[in-house]
């Protein structure tokens, strides 16, 4: 039936071409941008439906849409469409990482040694246990085991922020989840830069790559973040606080950082995270301290998570790789929950457990880091890093639900998490 309808439409169209010369030839396929836009609408509807009828986080619906319509299943989103949408995904992730960086409160850590101890325990235990699992159990080389640990040791800032925004959560558990996510992300980015050098040392014939690439990534991201944050603060001082003009400058400088980072092959997620950190640290006049991005920017998260869902190689998923990814996630969960529970502190033990559950998500930044590292040596990297990719794939679906569960159990959500807030 569809084929006969298309044949009829093609015949009618071609008959009109003889008289209406301005018409283009009958399209053989839907334009990739138009198709991708339609799929984003479907992703939004799926997320809203699952949220309303099943109580699932909306992020899961966006990921499912990407998986179903991506290359792994229906193939409606092809590699070309993903490449065209990558700048939008970078912009979405960049704005989310900017918010995470702005919320990094190092002063809180200095005033609370117990909180600092739990944070360091989380970082150290997560990296070391994941490294040992990847090296001793899965059998990866030291370099790729370190890359796996660097990619998966941190929580997913985008998922955590979106879940908190969706639930309108506020309280001690919420703030500690944000803090631990921000600190572990910073540690993960440092490990990421170091691992680049380790991977080059194992595979490159020129030792200069092992020294220069980490410096290029870390130094380039820092200098770019320094320049863009300075520009935003310089212009915003002459503008009314919390004004639309300040919001515009903040977004414009963030997009400037995204564009230049892409030009210079510097990771966008690292650049924008550092931009947010520097904005908070250098804002002595508190010009942008209380300037918030409009809620509309969360809509970009739909693009981000549809793309992430479509980018995951589910067609390569097998029982062995699935069991290995599940094992990594169990080790990672034990490290995070154990570190937070045994580190003590003023927070009650049950609340510390909830913080440990709330920082379990693993998502966009991990996937982006995997592809950054794997692109260095495609013949080796893609197969060596399937473990963190599949772990991220599983946590794309389970992570938002775990974070939501922790926030609801902590009693810090508006209307016990039943509010319709969030992205849509």
KEKE-3310 file (N, C-alpha, C; in steps of 0.2 Angstrom, whole numbers, plus 5000, padded with zeros to 4 digits):
npx = (5004:5009:5019:5013:5005:5015:5020:5009:5009:5021:5020:5009:5016:5027:5020:5016:5027:5030:5023:5024:5037:5045:5045:5054:5063:5054:5056:5067:5069:5066:5071:5085:5086:5073:5067:5074:5070:5056:5058:5063:5052:5044:5052:5050:5036:5036:5044:5036:5024:5028:5032:5020:5011:5018:5027:5040:5057:5058:5069:5073:5063:5067:5080:5076:5068:5079:5086:5077:5074:5086:5102:5103:5091:5078:5084:5080:5086:5101:5119:5124:5114:5116:5129:5126:5118:5127:5133:5123:5120:5132:5131:5120:5125:5136:5129:5123:5134:5140:5131:5134:5147:5146:5139:5148:5154:5167:5171:5162:5167:5180:5176:5170:5177:5174:5165:5174:5182:5173:5171:5183:5185:5175:5180:5193:5191:5181:5188:5199:5194:5186:5196:5204:5194:5192:5205:5209:5198:5191:5201:5207:5221:5233:5232:5220:5211:5213:5208:5194:5191:5193:5183:5171:5170:5164:5148:5134:5132:5123:5111:5109:5106:5095:5086:5084:5079:5067:5060:5060:5068:5075:5086:5097:5102:5100:5108:5121:5121:5123:5135:5144:5143:5148:5161:5167:5165:5175:5186:5186:5188:5201:5208:5204:5212:5225:5224:5224:5237:5243:5237:5242:5256:5256:5252:5257:5270:5278:5284:5281:5267:5261:5265:5261:5247:5239:5242:5238:5224:5220:5226:5222:5208:5207:5212:5204:5192:5195:5196:5183:5175:5180:5176:5162:5160:5165:5157:5145:5145:5141:5128:5111:5108:5102:5095:5088:5097:5109:5107:5107:5121:5127:5123:5128:5142:5144:5141:5150:5162:5159:5159:5173:5180:5176:5182:5196:5198:5196:5189:5172:5164:5173:5178:5167:5163:5174:5173:5161:5165:5175:5168:5160:5170:5177:5168:5168:5161:5148:5141:5135:5130:5117:5111:5101:5099:5087:5072:5069:5081:5083:5076:5085:5090:5083:5087:5100:5099:5092:5101:5112:5106:5104:5117:5123:5130:5120:5117:5129:5128:5130:5128:5140:5147:5137:5136:5148:5148:5137:5144:5154:5146:5140:5152:5156:5144:5145:5157:5154:5143:5148:5159:5153:5145:5153:5162:5157:5152:5141:5129:5115:5116:5107:5103:5116:5117:5107:5112:5123:5116:5109:5120:5123:5120:5126:5131:5129:5142:5151:5149:5153:5166:5171:5171:5179:5192:5192:5193:5206:5214:5207:5206:5209:5204:5189:5185:5191:5185:5172:5166:5164:5155:5144:5141:5137:5126:5117:5115:5110:5096:5093:5100:5093:5081:5086:5092:5081:5073:5081:5080:5066:5064:5072:5063:5063:5057:5046:5029:5031:5038:5028:5025:5023:5034:5050:5057:5047)
npy = (4994:5007:5008:5009:5020:5030:5028:5033:5046:5050:5049:5059:5070:5071:5073:5086:5093:5096:5107:5116:5122:5127:5118:5106:5090:5075:5070:5058:5054:5058:5074:5075:5084:5088:5075:5072:5082:5079:5067:5071:5077:5066:5060:5069:5067:5053:5054:5062:5054:5042:5048:5053:5042:5031:5036:5037:5045:5059:5059:5046:5042:5050:5045:5032:5034:5039:5026:5018:5024:5026:5020:5007:5000:5004:5013:5026:5038:5041:5039:5051:5060:5061:5066:5079:5084:5085:5097:5104:5095:5096:5110:5109:5100:5107:5119:5113:5108:5120:5125:5115:5118:5131:5128:5122:5121:5125:5131:5126:5113:5116:5121:5110:5097:5083:5081:5083:5072:5062:5064:5063:5050:5044:5047:5041:5027:5023:5025:5016:5003:5001:5002:4990:4980:4981:4978:4966:4957:4959:4960:4970:4980:4990:5003:5005:5000:5010:5021:5017:5017:5031:5036:5031:5034:5045:5053:5057:5073:5080:5071:5071:5085:5087:5078:5083:5096:5092:5087:5097:5097:5100:5102:5094:5081:5083:5094:5089:5078:5085:5092:5081:5076:5086:5087:5074:5074:5084:5078:5067:5073:5077:5065:5060:5068:5064:5051:5051:5054:5042:5032:5037:5034:5020:5017:5026:5030:5041:5050:5062:5065:5059:5068:5081:5081:5079:5091:5100:5098:5100:5113:5120:5120:5126:5139:5144:5144:5153:5165:5166:5166:5178:5187:5187:5191:5204:5211:5209:5216:5229:5229:5228:5218:5201:5203:5201:5204:5201:5187:5184:5187:5178:5166:5168:5169:5156:5149:5154:5148:5135:5134:5138:5128:5117:5120:5120:5107:5104:5096:5099:5097:5098:5111:5120:5116:5121:5134:5137:5135:5145:5156:5156:5158:5169:5180:5192:5204:5199:5199:5189:5180:5177:5176:5167:5154:5153:5143:5137:5132:5120:5112:5109:5097:5087:5085:5081:5069:5061:5060:5054:5042:5037:5035:5025:5009:4997:4987:4979:4973:4960:4944:4942:4954:4962:4956:4959:4973:4975:4970:4979:4990:4986:4985:4999:5005:4999:5005:5019:5020:5013:5021:5034:5030:5024:5035:5043:5058:5073:5070:5059:5041:5034:5044:5047:5035:5037:5048:5041:5033:5042:5047:5038:5039:5037:5044:5056:5063:5053:5045:5054:5056:5043:5042:5052:5047:5035:5039:5042:5031:5022:5008:5001:5007:5007:4994:4992:5000:4997:4992:5003:5010:5001:5000:5013:5013:5005:5012:5023:5020:5015:5024:5038:5034:5029:5040:5048:5040:5041:5055:5056:5047:5054:5064:5077:5082:5092:5090:5076:5072:5071:5082:5091:5097:5101:5098:5099)
npz = (5000:5004:4995:4983:4984:4985:4972:4964:4969:4964:4950:4948:4952:4943:4931:4933:4932:4919:4916:4927:4929:4940:4950:4960:4957:4961:4977:4983:4996:5013:5018:5028:5039:5041:5044:5056:5064:5065:5072:5084:5089:5091:5101:5111:5114:5117:5129:5137:5138:5144:5156:5161:5162:5167:5176:5174:5172:5161:5153:5150:5140:5129:5126:5123:5111:5103:5102:5096:5084:5079:5071:5076:5077:5069:5060:5055:5059:5052:5050:5044:5047:5061:5062:5056:5067:5077:5081:5088:5098:5105:5109:5117:5127:5131:5137:5148:5155:5158:5168:5178:5181:5186:5198:5206:5221:5229:5241:5250:5252:5258:5270:5276:5281:5282:5271:5261:5262:5260:5246:5240:5243:5236:5223:5222:5225:5216:5203:5205:5208:5196:5187:5191:5189:5175:5170:5176:5176:5164:5155:5148:5142:5152:5148:5141:5151:5160:5153:5152:5166:5168:5160:5166:5179:5185:5189:5179:5174:5166:5166:5180:5183:5175:5180:5193:5191:5184:5195:5204:5215:5231:5244:5257:5253:5239:5236:5239:5230:5218:5221:5223:5210:5202:5207:5205:5191:5188:5192:5184:5171:5173:5174:5161:5153:5156:5153:5139:5136:5141:5132:5120:5123:5123:5110:5100:5089:5090:5103:5107:5105:5116:5126:5121:5117:5129:5136:5126:5126:5140:5143:5132:5134:5146:5144:5134:5141:5151:5143:5138:5149:5155:5146:5146:5159:5159:5150:5156:5168:5165:5163:5168:5182:5182:5170:5154:5144:5151:5152:5138:5135:5142:5136:5123:5125:5130:5118:5110:5115:5113:5099:5096:5103:5096:5084:5087:5091:5104:5119:5120:5132:5143:5141:5143:5156:5163:5160:5167:5180:5181:5179:5191:5200:5197:5198:5206:5208:5208:5196:5187:5196:5200:5189:5179:5167:5154:5156:5143:5138:5142:5133:5124:5128:5124:5111:5114:5121:5112:5102:5109:5112:5099:5095:5102:5101:5100:5091:5092:5104:5115:5124:5132:5132:5138:5151:5156:5156:5165:5176:5178:5181:5193:5201:5201:5207:5220:5224:5224:5233:5244:5247:5251:5261:5271:5274:5283:5292:5294:5289:5290:5290:5282:5273:5267:5260:5250:5243:5237:5229:5221:5213:5203:5189:5172:5158:5145:5145:5147:5135:5125:5129:5127:5113:5109:5114:5108:5094:5092:5089:5079:5075:5086:5097:5097:5099:5111:5119:5120:5132:5142:5134:5133:5146:5149:5140:5146:5158:5153:5153:5166:5175:5176:5183:5195:5201:5202:5211:5222:5226:5228:5238:5248:5251:5246:5235:5225:5229:5231:5220:5210:5202:5187:5182:5175:5159:5149)
capx = (5000:5013:5023:5008:5004:5021:5021:5004:5011:5027:5017:5006:5021:5031:5015:5015:5034:5030:5019:5026:5045:5049:5045:5060:5061:5051:5061:5068:5069:5064:5077:5088:5085:5066:5066:5077:5065:5050:5060:5063:5045:5042:5055:5047:5030:5037:5046:5030:5019:5031:5032:5013:5008:5023:5031:5047:5060:5057:5076:5073:5059:5071:5085:5072:5067:5085:5088:5072:5074:5093:5105:5103:5085:5074:5088:5078:5092:5107:5125:5124:5109:5119:5134:5123:5115:5132:5134:5117:5121:5138:5128:5116:5129:5139:5126:5122:5141:5141:5128:5137:5153:5144:5136:5153:5155:5173:5171:5159:5172:5185:5173:5167:5182:5171:5162:5179:5184:5169:5172:5190:5184:5171:5184:5198:5188:5178:5193:5204:5190:5184:5202:5205:5189:5193:5211:5210:5192:5189:5207:5210:5227:5233:5230:5213:5208:5213:5203:5188:5190:5192:5176:5165:5171:5160:5141:5132:5130:5117:5105:5107:5103:5088:5081:5083:5075:5061:5057:5060:5071:5079:5088:5104:5103:5100:5114:5126:5122:5125:5142:5148:5143:5152:5168:5169:5166:5181:5192:5186:5191:5208:5210:5203:5218:5231:5224:5226:5244:5244:5235:5247:5262:5255:5251:5260:5278:5281:5282:5278:5260:5260:5266:5258:5240:5235:5243:5233:5217:5219:5228:5217:5201:5207:5213:5197:5187:5197:5194:5176:5172:5182:5172:5155:5160:5167:5151:5139:5145:5138:5121:5107:5108:5096:5091:5088:5103:5114:5106:5110:5128:5130:5123:5132:5149:5145:5141:5157:5167:5158:5162:5180:5182:5176:5187:5203:5198:5197:5183:5167:5162:5178:5179:5161:5163:5179:5170:5156:5169:5179:5162:5158:5176:5180:5163:5169:5155:5142:5137:5131:5129:5110:5108:5099:5097:5079:5070:5069:5087:5083:5073:5091:5092:5079:5092:5106:5098:5090:5107:5115:5102:5105:5124:5125:5130:5116:5118:5135:5127:5130:5128:5146:5148:5132:5138:5154:5145:5134:5149:5157:5141:5140:5158:5155:5139:5148:5162:5151:5139:5152:5163:5149:5142:5159:5166:5154:5150:5135:5123:5113:5118:5102:5104:5122:5115:5103:5117:5126:5111:5108:5125:5124:5119:5131:5127:5132:5149:5155:5149:5157:5173:5173:5172:5185:5198:5192:5195:5213:5216:5200:5207:5209:5200:5182:5183:5193:5180:5165:5164:5161:5150:5138:5139:5133:5120:5113:5114:5105:5089:5093:5102:5088:5077:5089:5093:5074:5071:5085:5077:5060:5065:5074:5058:5065:5054:5039:5023:5033:5040:5022:5024:5024:5039:5055:5059:5042)
capy = (5000:5013:5009:5011:5027:5034:5028:5037:5053:5052:5050:5065:5076:5071:5076:5093:5096:5098:5113:5120:5121:5128:5112:5102:5083:5071:5068:5051:5052:5064:5078:5072:5088:5087:5069:5072:5086:5074:5062:5075:5078:5059:5059:5073:5064:5047:5055:5064:5049:5038:5052:5054:5035:5026:5039:5037:5051:5060:5058:5039:5042:5053:5040:5026:5037:5038:5019:5015:5027:5026:5015:5001:4997:5006:5016:5032:5042:5038:5042:5058:5065:5061:5071:5086:5086:5085:5104:5105:5091:5099:5116:5106:5097:5113:5123:5109:5108:5126:5125:5111:5121:5136:5126:5119:5126:5123:5134:5121:5108:5119:5122:5104:5092:5077:5081:5083:5066:5057:5066:5060:5042:5042:5047:5036:5021:5022:5024:5010:4997:5000:5000:4983:4976:4981:4975:4959:4953:4959:4958:4976:4983:4995:5010:5005:5000:5017:5025:5014:5020:5038:5038:5029:5035:5051:5053:5061:5079:5081:5068:5073:5091:5087:5075:5088:5101:5089:5085:5103:5095:5105:5099:5092:5076:5086:5098:5084:5075:5090:5093:5075:5075:5091:5086:5068:5076:5087:5073:5062:5076:5077:5058:5059:5071:5060:5045:5053:5053:5035:5029:5038:5031:5013:5015:5030:5029:5047:5051:5069:5065:5058:5074:5087:5080:5081:5098:5104:5097:5103:5120:5124:5121:5131:5146:5146:5145:5159:5170:5167:5168:5185:5192:5187:5195:5211:5214:5209:5221:5236:5227:5226:5211:5196:5206:5197:5206:5196:5180:5184:5187:5171:5160:5170:5167:5149:5146:5155:5143:5128:5134:5138:5122:5112:5122:5118:5100:5103:5094:5104:5096:5101:5118:5123:5115:5125:5141:5138:5135:5151:5161:5157:5159:5176:5184:5196:5209:5195:5201:5184:5175:5176:5176:5160:5152:5152:5136:5134:5129:5112:5108:5106:5091:5082:5084:5078:5062:5057:5058:5049:5035:5034:5034:5019:5003:4992:4981:4975:4971:4953:4942:4943:4961:4964:4954:4963:4980:4974:4969:4986:4995:4984:4987:5006:5006:4997:5010:5025:5019:5012:5027:5039:5027:5023:5041:5047:5065:5075:5068:5053:5036:5033:5050:5046:5030:5040:5052:5036:5030:5047:5049:5033:5040:5037:5046:5059:5065:5047:5043:5059:5055:5037:5043:5056:5043:5029:5042:5042:5024:5018:5001:4998:5010:5006:4988:4992:5004:4994:4991:5009:5012:4997:5002:5020:5012:5002:5017:5028:5018:5014:5030:5043:5031:5028:5047:5050:5036:5044:5061:5055:5044:5059:5068:5083:5084:5095:5085:5069:5070:5070:5088:5090:5102:5099:5101:5100)
capz = (5000:5004:4988:4977:4985:4983:4964:4962:4970:4959:4943:4948:4953:4937:4926:4934:4931:4912:4916:4933:4929:4946:4955:4961:4956:4966:4982:4984:5003:5017:5020:5035:5045:5042:5047:5063:5068:5067:5077:5091:5092:5094:5107:5117:5115:5121:5136:5141:5139:5150:5163:5164:5163:5170:5181:5172:5170:5154:5149:5147:5134:5124:5125:5120:5105:5099:5101:5092:5077:5077:5067:5079:5075:5062:5055:5052:5060:5050:5052:5041:5052:5068:5061:5056:5073:5082:5084:5092:5104:5108:5112:5123:5133:5134:5142:5154:5159:5161:5174:5183:5183:5190:5204:5210:5227:5233:5248:5255:5253:5262:5277:5278:5279:5281:5264:5256:5263:5256:5239:5238:5244:5230:5217:5222:5225:5209:5198:5206:5207:5189:5183:5192:5185:5167:5169:5179:5175:5157:5152:5144:5143:5157:5145:5140:5157:5163:5149:5155:5173:5168:5157:5169:5186:5187:5187:5173:5176:5162:5169:5187:5183:5172:5185:5199:5188:5183:5201:5208:5221:5235:5251:5258:5248:5232:5235:5239:5224:5214:5223:5221:5203:5199:5209:5201:5184:5187:5193:5178:5166:5174:5172:5154:5150:5158:5149:5132:5135:5142:5126:5115:5124:5121:5103:5095:5088:5092:5110:5107:5106:5123:5130:5119:5117:5136:5137:5121:5128:5146:5142:5127:5137:5151:5141:5131:5146:5154:5139:5137:5155:5156:5141:5149:5166:5158:5147:5160:5173:5163:5161:5174:5185:5181:5164:5148:5141:5154:5149:5131:5135:5145:5131:5118:5126:5130:5111:5107:5118:5110:5092:5095:5105:5090:5079:5089:5093:5112:5121:5122:5139:5147:5140:5146:5163:5166:5159:5172:5186:5181:5180:5198:5205:5196:5198:5212:5208:5208:5191:5184:5201:5201:5182:5177:5160:5154:5155:5137:5136:5144:5128:5120:5131:5120:5105:5116:5123:5106:5098:5113:5111:5093:5094:5106:5096:5102:5087:5094:5111:5116:5131:5136:5133:5142:5157:5158:5157:5171:5181:5179:5185:5200:5205:5201:5212:5226:5226:5226:5239:5250:5249:5254:5267:5276:5275:5289:5291:5298:5286:5293:5286:5276:5268:5263:5255:5245:5239:5233:5224:5217:5209:5199:5182:5168:5151:5139:5145:5146:5128:5122:5131:5124:5106:5109:5115:5103:5088:5092:5086:5078:5074:5092:5102:5097:5102:5118:5123:5120:5139:5145:5130:5135:5153:5148:5137:5152:5163:5150:5155:5173:5179:5178:5187:5201:5203:5204:5217:5228:5227:5231:5245:5252:5253:5244:5229:5225:5228:5231:5213:5205:5199:5180:5180:5170:5152:5144)
cpx = (5004:5017:5019:5006:5009:5022:5015:5006:5017:5025:5013:5011:5025:5026:5015:5022:5034:5027:5022:5034:5049:5049:5052:5058:5058:5056:5061:5067:5068:5071:5079:5086:5077:5064:5069:5072:5059:5052:5061:5057:5042:5046:5052:5040:5031:5039:5040:5025:5022:5031:5025:5010:5012:5027:5038:5050:5059:5063:5076:5069:5063:5077:5081:5071:5073:5087:5083:5073:5081:5095:5104:5097:5082:5079:5086:5083:5098:5113:5126:5120:5113:5125:5131:5120:5121:5133:5129:5118:5127:5135:5124:5120:5133:5136:5124:5129:5142:5138:5131:5143:5151:5141:5142:5156:5161:5174:5167:5163:5177:5182:5170:5172:5179:5168:5168:5182:5180:5169:5178:5189:5180:5176:5189:5196:5185:5183:5197:5200:5188:5190:5204:5200:5191:5200:5211:5204:5191:5195:5209:5217:5227:5230:5223:5208:5208:5208:5196:5186:5189:5185:5170:5165:5166:5153:5140:5129:5123:5111:5104:5104:5096:5083:5079:5078:5068:5057:5057:5063:5075:5080:5095:5106:5104:5107:5121:5127:5125:5133:5146:5148:5148:5160:5171:5169:5173:5187:5192:5189:5199:5211:5209:5209:5224:5230:5225:5233:5246:5243:5240:5254:5262:5255:5255:5268:5281:5279:5280:5271:5258:5260:5261:5250:5236:5236:5238:5226:5216:5220:5223:5210:5201:5208:5207:5192:5188:5195:5187:5172:5173:5177:5165:5155:5161:5161:5146:5139:5142:5131:5117:5107:5101:5092:5092:5094:5109:5113:5109:5117:5131:5129:5127:5139:5150:5145:5147:5162:5165:5161:5169:5183:5182:5181:5194:5203:5199:5190:5178:5165:5167:5179:5173:5161:5168:5176:5165:5160:5172:5173:5161:5164:5178:5174:5163:5163:5148:5137:5132:5129:5122:5107:5107:5097:5090:5078:5070:5076:5087:5080:5079:5092:5088:5084:5097:5105:5095:5096:5111:5112:5104:5112:5127:5125:5126:5116:5124:5134:5126:5129:5134:5148:5143:5133:5144:5152:5142:5138:5152:5152:5140:5146:5158:5150:5142:5153:5159:5147:5143:5156:5159:5146:5147:5163:5163:5152:5143:5129:5121:5115:5113:5102:5110:5121:5112:5107:5121:5122:5110:5113:5127:5123:5125:5129:5132:5139:5153:5155:5153:5165:5176:5175:5178:5192:5198:5195:5202:5216:5210:5201:5207:5204:5192:5181:5186:5189:5173:5162:5161:5155:5143:5136:5135:5126:5115:5110:5110:5098:5088:5095:5097:5083:5080:5090:5086:5072:5075:5082:5070:5060:5068:5069:5059:5062:5047:5034:5025:5035:5034:5021:5026:5030:5044:5055:5052:5036)
cpy = (5006:5014:5011:5018:5032:5034:5033:5045:5055:5053:5057:5071:5077:5074:5083:5096:5098:5105:5118:5119:5123:5123:5108:5095:5080:5069:5061:5049:5059:5068:5076:5077:5088:5081:5069:5077:5082:5069:5065:5076:5071:5058:5062:5069:5057:5049:5058:5059:5044:5041:5052:5047:5030:5029:5039:5044:5053:5059:5051:5039:5045:5048:5034:5028:5036:5031:5016:5017:5027:5020:5008:4997:4999:5010:5023:5038:5039:5042:5050:5063:5066:5066:5078:5088:5087:5092:5106:5101:5094:5106:5114:5104:5103:5117:5119:5109:5114:5127:5121:5114:5127:5134:5122:5123:5123:5125:5129:5115:5110:5119:5115:5098:5085:5076:5080:5075:5061:5058:5062:5052:5040:5042:5042:5029:5019:5021:5018:5004:4996:4998:4992:4978:4975:4978:4968:4955:4953:4958:4964:4977:4988:5002:5010:5004:5006:5021:5023:5017:5028:5040:5037:5031:5040:5049:5057:5067:5081:5078:5070:5080:5091:5084:5079:5093:5098:5088:5092:5101:5100:5102:5097:5086:5079:5090:5094:5080:5079:5091:5087:5074:5080:5089:5080:5070:5079:5082:5068:5066:5077:5070:5057:5062:5067:5054:5046:5052:5046:5031:5030:5035:5023:5012:5020:5029:5035:5049:5058:5069:5063:5064:5080:5086:5082:5088:5102:5104:5101:5111:5123:5125:5126:5138:5149:5148:5152:5165:5172:5169:5176:5189:5192:5191:5202:5214:5214:5214:5228:5235:5226:5219:5207:5199:5201:5198:5201:5189:5179:5183:5181:5166:5162:5168:5160:5146:5148:5150:5137:5129:5134:5131:5117:5114:5119:5111:5099:5101:5099:5104:5099:5108:5122:5122:5120:5133:5142:5139:5142:5157:5162:5159:5167:5181:5188:5201:5205:5197:5196:5179:5172:5176:5169:5159:5151:5145:5133:5131:5122:5108:5105:5099:5085:5080:5079:5071:5058:5055:5053:5042:5032:5032:5028:5013:4997:4986:4976:4972:4963:4951:4943:4950:4964:4962:4958:4970:4980:4974:4975:4990:4992:4986:4995:5008:5005:5002:5016:5025:5018:5017:5032:5036:5027:5029:5045:5054:5067:5072:5061:5047:5034:5038:5049:5040:5033:5044:5047:5034:5036:5049:5043:5034:5040:5039:5050:5061:5058:5044:5048:5058:5048:5038:5048:5052:5038:5032:5042:5037:5020:5011:4997:5000:5008:4999:4988:4996:5003:4993:4997:5011:5008:4999:5009:5018:5009:5007:5023:5027:5018:5021:5035:5040:5031:5035:5049:5047:5039:5050:5061:5052:5049:5064:5076:5086:5088:5090:5078:5067:5069:5077:5087:5094:5098:5102:5103:5103)
cpz = (5000:4998:4983:4978:4983:4975:4961:4963:4965:4952:4943:4948:4946:4931:4927:4932:4924:4912:4921:4933:4935:4951:4955:4959:4962:4971:4983:4991:5006:5018:5027:5041:5046:5046:5055:5067:5070:5072:5084:5094:5095:5100:5113:5119:5119:5128:5140:5143:5145:5156:5166:5166:5167:5176:5180:5171:5163:5150:5146:5141:5128:5122:5121:5112:5100:5097:5096:5085:5075:5073:5070:5078:5069:5057:5052:5054:5058:5052:5050:5045:5058:5067:5060:5062:5079:5085:5089:5099:5108:5112:5118:5129:5136:5139:5149:5158:5162:5167:5180:5185:5188:5197:5208:5215:5231:5240:5253:5257:5258:5269:5280:5276:5278:5274:5259:5257:5259:5248:5236:5238:5238:5223:5216:5222:5219:5204:5199:5205:5200:5185:5184:5189:5178:5166:5170:5177:5167:5153:5147:5146:5148:5154:5144:5146:5161:5160:5151:5162:5172:5165:5162:5177:5189:5185:5181:5175:5172:5165:5176:5187:5180:5177:5191:5197:5187:5189:5206:5215:5225:5242:5251:5254:5241:5231:5235:5233:5219:5215:5221:5214:5200:5201:5205:5194:5183:5187:5186:5172:5166:5172:5165:5151:5150:5154:5142:5131:5136:5135:5121:5116:5123:5114:5098:5095:5090:5099:5112:5108:5113:5128:5128:5119:5124:5137:5132:5124:5135:5146:5138:5130:5142:5149:5137:5136:5150:5150:5138:5143:5157:5152:5144:5155:5164:5155:5152:5166:5172:5162:5168:5176:5184:5175:5159:5144:5144:5152:5142:5131:5137:5140:5125:5119:5127:5123:5108:5109:5114:5103:5092:5098:5100:5085:5081:5092:5100:5114:5123:5130:5144:5147:5144:5153:5166:5165:5165:5179:5187:5182:5187:5202:5203:5196:5205:5213:5208:5202:5188:5190:5201:5194:5180:5170:5160:5153:5148:5135:5138:5138:5123:5122:5127:5114:5108:5118:5117:5103:5102:5112:5105:5091:5098:5101:5099:5098:5088:5101:5111:5123:5135:5137:5138:5150:5160:5159:5164:5177:5183:5183:5192:5204:5206:5207:5219:5229:5228:5232:5245:5252:5253:5261:5273:5278:5281:5287:5295:5295:5289:5288:5280:5271:5264:5258:5249:5241:5235:5228:5219:5212:5204:5191:5178:5161:5146:5139:5144:5139:5124:5123:5127:5116:5105:5109:5109:5096:5087:5088:5085:5077:5080:5097:5102:5100:5109:5122:5123:5127:5142:5141:5132:5142:5153:5145:5142:5157:5160:5152:5163:5177:5181:5183:5194:5205:5206:5210:5223:5230:5230:5238:5250:5255:5251:5237:5230:5224:5227:5224:5208:5201:5191:5178:5175:5164:5149:5148)
residu = (UNK:UNK:UNK:UNK:UNK:UNK:UNK:UNK:UNK:UNK:UNK:UNK:UNK:UNK:UNK:UNK:UNK:UNK:UNK:UNK:UNK:UNK:UNK:UNK:UNK:UNK:UNK:UNK:UNK:UNK:UNK:UNK:UNK:UNK:UNK:UNK:UNK:UNK:UNK:UNK:UNK:UNK:UNK:UNK:UNK:UNK:UNK:UNK:UNK:UNK:UNK:UNK:UNK:UNK:UNK:UNK:UNK:UNK:UNK:UNK:UNK:UNK:UNK:UNK:UNK:UNK:UNK:UNK:UNK:UNK:UNK:UNK:UNK:UNK:UNK:UNK:UNK:UNK:UNK:UNK:UNK:UNK:UNK:UNK:UNK:UNK:UNK:UNK:UNK:UNK:UNK:UNK:UNK:UNK:UNK:UNK:UNK:UNK:UNK:UNK:UNK:UNK:UNK:UNK:UNK:UNK:UNK:UNK:UNK:UNK:UNK:UNK:UNK:UNK:UNK:UNK:UNK:UNK:UNK:UNK:UNK:UNK:UNK:UNK:UNK:UNK:UNK:UNK:UNK:UNK:UNK:UNK:UNK:UNK:UNK:UNK:UNK:UNK:UNK:UNK:UNK:UNK:UNK:UNK:UNK:UNK:UNK:UNK:UNK:UNK:UNK:UNK:UNK:UNK:UNK:UNK:UNK:UNK:UNK:UNK:UNK:UNK:UNK:UNK:UNK:UNK:UNK:UNK:UNK:UNK:UNK:UNK:UNK:UNK:UNK:UNK:UNK:UNK:UNK:UNK:UNK:UNK:UNK:UNK:UNK:UNK:UNK:UNK:UNK:UNK:UNK:UNK:UNK:UNK:UNK:UNK:UNK:UNK:UNK:UNK:UNK:UNK:UNK:UNK:UNK:UNK:UNK:UNK:UNK:UNK:UNK:UNK:UNK:UNK:UNK:UNK:UNK:UNK:UNK:UNK:UNK:UNK:UNK:UNK:UNK:UNK:UNK:UNK:UNK:UNK:UNK:UNK:UNK:UNK:UNK:UNK:UNK:UNK:UNK:UNK:UNK:UNK:UNK:UNK:UNK:UNK:UNK:UNK:UNK:UNK:UNK:UNK:UNK:UNK:UNK:UNK:UNK:UNK:UNK:UNK:UNK:UNK:UNK:UNK:UNK:UNK:UNK:UNK:UNK:UNK:UNK:UNK:UNK:UNK:UNK:UNK:UNK:UNK:UNK:UNK:UNK:UNK:UNK:UNK:UNK:UNK:UNK:UNK:UNK:UNK:UNK:UNK:UNK:UNK:UNK:UNK:UNK:UNK:UNK:UNK:UNK:UNK:UNK:UNK:UNK:UNK:UNK:UNK:UNK:UNK:UNK:UNK:UNK:UNK:UNK:UNK:UNK:UNK:UNK:UNK:UNK:UNK:UNK:UNK:UNK:UNK:UNK:UNK:UNK:UNK:UNK:UNK:UNK:UNK:UNK:UNK:UNK:UNK:UNK:UNK:UNK:UNK:UNK:UNK:UNK:UNK:UNK:UNK:UNK:UNK:UNK:UNK:UNK:UNK:UNK:UNK:UNK:UNK:UNK:UNK:UNK:UNK:UNK:UNK:UNK:UNK:UNK:UNK:UNK:UNK:UNK:UNK:UNK:UNK:UNK:UNK:UNK:UNK:UNK:UNK:UNK:UNK:UNK:UNK:UNK:UNK:UNK:UNK:UNK:UNK:UNK:UNK:UNK:UNK:UNK:UNK:UNK:UNK:UNK:UNK:UNK:UNK:UNK:UNK:UNK:UNK:UNK:UNK:UNK:UNK:UNK:UNK:UNK:UNK:UNK:UNK:UNK:UNK:UNK:UNK:UNK:UNK:UNK:UNK)
# end
